[in-house]
Amino acid sequence: KGGLALLWKEELEVTIQSYSLNHIDATVEGWGGQSKWRLTGIYSFPEAYLRGRTWSLLEKLVAISNMPWLCFGDFNEILTQEEKVGDRPRVESHMQAFRTALDKCGLKDLGYKGVDYTWSNGRWEMGHIRARLDRFVSTLSVVKAQMRNGSIVELGFRVRFQNFLSN
């Protein structure tokens, strides 16, 4: 159902470092006069019991380089119960494992502007569930400096999540 693609403007120099069905890791030059930095797209496993593989991948990736790092994608997990509406509460240990992985990697959530939930089960009456599964996280002070009104502005990438396109 899901997937991951990375597109960029030709004035950027993007070098793919590694990839799998669940990630694309690249270095980027030529954006905003900044020096080289890392960009990683993530599509985490929909199955909760497999998500630990994504958290391990993040920990392996952070060990490769100390460059500033922007990581984005469908993590298929929430950080807090407030990021989900409907159905039963998310298992606390699943959220904690995600928070721990981000902490170990020094990644901070960059927030968002717009709709509160990036995923819906498509039911609009009984059983409607919505959650914020997609996000940008970063070690990059340069990205935060380039942000306006709490959102990433003209990063030079088009990011395709499941049902929306962000410029």
Disulfide bonds with the S-S distance in Angstrom:
none
